[in-house]
Amino acid sequence: MSTEDKTSWRKRYISGEITHNEYYESVAETAGISYHNSNKMKYLIAYDEDKHFNSIPLREWDGMAAASQTIIAKALKKHGDFYSLSCGVCTHKAAARKACEEWLEEERVTGVKFTHRNSN
């Protein structure tokens, strides 16, 4: 994990210099939240349907955000921000999105398709 001062990230996000996803991906990284050891198929199928994971019930995201409130709050503070349940959900979704993008890149590079894939 970088020792870089993250307090400028909130200002950069608000000014539009970085995207919503870039901001929350950085928060997830600072908090140590990763989906790489998660249910790959569940998240890839949801990602295929909608890049915002709306097919996964919000109560699931709320539960994950609430369970990791302390670590996300600390990460947000390092970013010049404060915790809310919605920030926690955004942090988890950004971490899941990053994992999906990396899994799909692995699929592209290796040529080995995951069984859920309907596309070419």
C-alpha positions as CSV (number, residue, x, y, z in Angstrom):
1,M,0.0,0.0,0.0
2,S,1.3,3.4,-0.9
3,T,2.3,6.0,1.7
4,E,1.0,8.7,-0.7
5,D,-1.1,11.4,0.8
6,K,-4.6,10.6,-0.3
7,T,-6.3,13.7,1.0
8,S,-6.2,15.4,-2.4
9,W,-8.3,12.5,-3.9
10,R,-11.6,13.9,-2.6
11,K,-10.9,17.3,-4.1
12,R,-9.8,15.7,-7.4
13,Y,-13.0,13.6,-7.4
14,I,-15.3,16.6,-6.7
15,S,-13.5,18.7,-9.4
16,G,-14.0,15.9,-12.0
17,E,-10.3,15.2,-12.4
18,I,-10.9,11.6,-11.5
19,T,-14.0,9.4,-11.9
20,H,-16.3,8.1,-9.3
21,N,-14.9,4.6,-9.8
22,E,-11.3,5.7,-9.6
23,Y,-12.0,7.5,-6.3
24,Y,-13.7,4.5,-4.7
25,E,-11.3,2.0,-6.2
26,S,-8.5,4.0,-4.4
27,V,-10.6,3.9,-1.2
28,A,-11.0,0.2,-1.5
29,E,-7.3,-0.3,-2.1
30,T,-6.5,1.9,1.0
31,A,-9.0,-0.1,3.0
32,G,-7.5,-3.4,1.8
33,I,-10.9,-4.5,0.3
34,S,-10.5,-7.0,-2.5
35,Y,-12.9,-9.4,-4.3
36,H,-10.2,-11.6,-5.8
37,N,-11.0,-14.4,-3.5
38,S,-14.7,-14.0,-3.8
39,N,-17.3,-16.0,-5.8
40,K,-16.0,-15.2,-9.2
41,M,-19.0,-16.5,-11.2
42,K,-21.5,-14.5,-9.1
43,Y,-19.7,-11.2,-9.7
44,L,-18.8,-11.9,-13.3
45,I,-22.4,-12.7,-14.2
46,A,-23.6,-9.6,-12.4
47,Y,-21.0,-7.5,-14.1
48,D,-22.1,-8.9,-17.5
49,E,-25.6,-7.8,-16.8
50,D,-24.8,-4.4,-15.5
51,K,-21.4,-2.8,-14.7
52,H,-23.0,-1.3,-11.6
53,F,-24.0,-4.7,-10.1
54,N,-27.6,-3.7,-9.8
55,S,-28.7,-7.4,-10.1
56,I,-27.1,-8.0,-6.7
57,P,-29.6,-6.8,-4.1
58,L,-28.7,-3.6,-2.3
59,R,-29.2,-5.2,1.0
60,E,-26.2,-7.5,0.2
61,W,-24.1,-4.5,-0.5
62,D,-25.4,-2.7,2.6
63,G,-24.5,-5.7,4.7
64,M,-20.9,-5.9,3.3
65,A,-20.5,-2.1,3.8
66,A,-21.8,-2.2,7.3
67,A,-19.6,-5.2,8.2
68,S,-16.5,-3.3,7.0
69,Q,-17.5,0.2,8.2
70,T,-14.5,0.7,10.5
71,I,-11.8,0.0,7.8
72,I,-13.7,1.9,5.1
73,A,-14.2,4.9,7.5
74,K,-10.4,4.9,8.2
75,A,-9.6,4.8,4.4
76,L,-12.1,7.5,3.6
77,K,-10.6,9.7,6.3
78,K,-7.2,9.3,4.6
79,H,-8.9,10.5,1.5
80,G,-10.3,13.6,3.2
81,D,-13.8,12.1,3.4
82,F,-16.1,10.5,5.9
83,Y,-18.1,7.3,6.1
84,S,-21.7,6.8,5.0
85,L,-23.4,3.6,4.1
86,S,-23.5,4.7,0.4
87,C,-19.7,5.4,0.5
88,G,-19.3,1.9,1.8
89,V,-21.4,0.4,-0.9
90,C,-19.5,2.4,-3.6
91,T,-16.2,1.2,-2.2
92,H,-17.3,-2.5,-2.3
93,K,-18.7,-2.2,-5.8
94,A,-15.5,-0.5,-7.0
95,A,-13.5,-3.4,-5.6
96,A,-15.8,-6.0,-7.2
97,R,-15.6,-4.1,-10.5
98,K,-11.8,-4.0,-10.4
99,A,-11.7,-7.8,-9.7
100,C,-14.1,-8.5,-12.6
101,E,-12.1,-6.3,-15.0
102,E,-8.9,-8.2,-14.0
103,W,-10.6,-11.6,-14.3
104,L,-11.8,-10.7,-17.8
105,E,-8.4,-9.4,-18.8
106,E,-7.0,-12.8,-17.6
107,E,-9.6,-14.5,-19.8
108,R,-8.6,-12.4,-22.8
109,V,-4.9,-13.0,-22.3
110,T,-5.1,-16.7,-21.7
111,G,-8.0,-17.4,-24.1
112,V,-9.6,-19.5,-21.5
113,K,-13.3,-18.5,-21.2
114,F,-15.1,-18.6,-18.0
115,T,-18.2,-20.8,-18.2
116,H,-20.6,-17.9,-17.6
117,R,-19.6,-16.0,-20.7
118,N,-22.3,-15.7,-23.3
119,S,-20.2,-13.3,-25.5
120,N,-17.8,-14.2,-28.3
